[in-house]
């Protein structure tokens, strides 16, 4: 954002009076366009570029720049593509992180269920092997349970 802001300040703001907003001559639809409104300082330009990313107020400065400095318009397009790619990359990263967290949580829950099932099976087995409920399983309990 900062690099593109510097590029816009140096190119559009310092355009040597080619915009009618700076000249007394009125031409076309952009007679009131003043590049200093959008590109006067780096922070102003950064705000303008933010508006470009969200496509707010883009038409306010795009048409004058297109008609007066057509060669600079691809910079706007490159900026839109790069920032859109970066925003989509961050969005996909958040989605993947959430899916990964959910997957890890599900795996932990499944492991707890499996451990709980094993514990219940062990309790059932000890209950079968110790029908008297003495709490001790010896060889006689195993022989009575049919296990050799």
N, C-alpha and C positions, 0 to 999 in steps of 0.2 A: 504494500500500500504506500509506504513511504517513497519508494523508488518511483512509482508511477505518479505520485503527487509532485515530486520534484520535476519530473519530466513534463507534466502538464503546466506547472508554474513557469518553467523556462520557455515552453513553446507557445502556450495559449495566452498567458498573461502578457508576456513580452512580445506581442505580435505586431508591434509598430503601427498601431492605428488602422489595421485592416478591418476592424469591426465597426459598424455604423454607430454603435452605442458610444464609441469614443470620438466619432467624427460628426460634424454637423450635417453631413449628407445622409439622407434617409433612403434606405434601399430595402426592398423585399419585406418579409415578415419579421425579420430579426433586427429591426431598426433600434429596438430598445436593449439589445443584448450588450451587456458590458462584461467582458471577461473578468474584470476585477471583482464582480459579484460572486463568482464561482472559483476563481483561480488566483486570488490576490496573494494569499500566503499559503504555506504548506498545510497548516491546520484547516484552512478553508477548502483547500483542494482535496484534502483527505475526506472531509465531510461530503464534498461533491462526488468523489469517487465511491463513497459509501452509498450515496443515493443512486449512483450508476449501478452498483451491484444489486440493489433491491429494486431497480428500474423505476425509481421515484425521481421526478424532475429531469429525467434523461432527455426528454424532448426539448426542455428549456435551453440546453446548451449543445445538444447533438446537431441540430439543424444548422445553426450558425457555424459551428466548427466544420461540418460537412461542406458547406458552401464556400467557406473562406480558406480552410486548411484541410482539404480532402486527404492529403497525404498523411495527416496525423490520425485520421479516423481508425485505421487498423490498430493503433495503440489501444483505443477504447475496446475494440473487439478482443484483442489479446488479454486485456485486463479482465473483461467479463468472463472469458473462458477460464483463465487461471483461477480467479476467485470462485467461480462456480465449481470448478474441479476441487478446490480446497474445501469449500463448504460441504460438497457431497462426500468428500473423503472423510471429513470429520463426522458427518451424519452416519455414514456407513460404519465408521469406527465405534461410535456409540452403540449402534444396533448390534454389531458383532460382540462388543463387550457385554451387553445385556444378555445376549444369547449364550455366551460363554459362562456368565455367572449363573444363569438359569440351569444350564447343563451340569455345572458343578454341584449346584444345590440339589438337583434331581438325583445325581449319582450318590451324593451323601445320604439322601433320604432312602434310596434303594439299598444302600449298604446297611443302614440302621434296620430296615425291614428284614433283610436277610439275617442279620445278627439276632434279631428278636425271634425269628422263626427257628434258628438253631437253638437258642436258649429254651424255647418252648418244647422242641423235640427232645432236648436233653432232660428237661424236667419230666416229660412224659415217660422217657426211657427209665429214669431213676424211679419213677412211681411204679412202673411195671416190674422192675427188678427188686424193689423193696415194698412188697405189698403190705407188710406189717407196719411200715412207717417208722422203723427204728432209726433211720438215718444212716445206717451202715449197710454196705453192700459187700458181702463176702462170697466165697466160692459156693456156699450152699444156696445163696440167693440166685446165683447164676445157674446152678444145676436145676433148681426148681423153676427157673424161668425158661429152661429149655436151651440155654446157651452153653456150649462146651468150651 
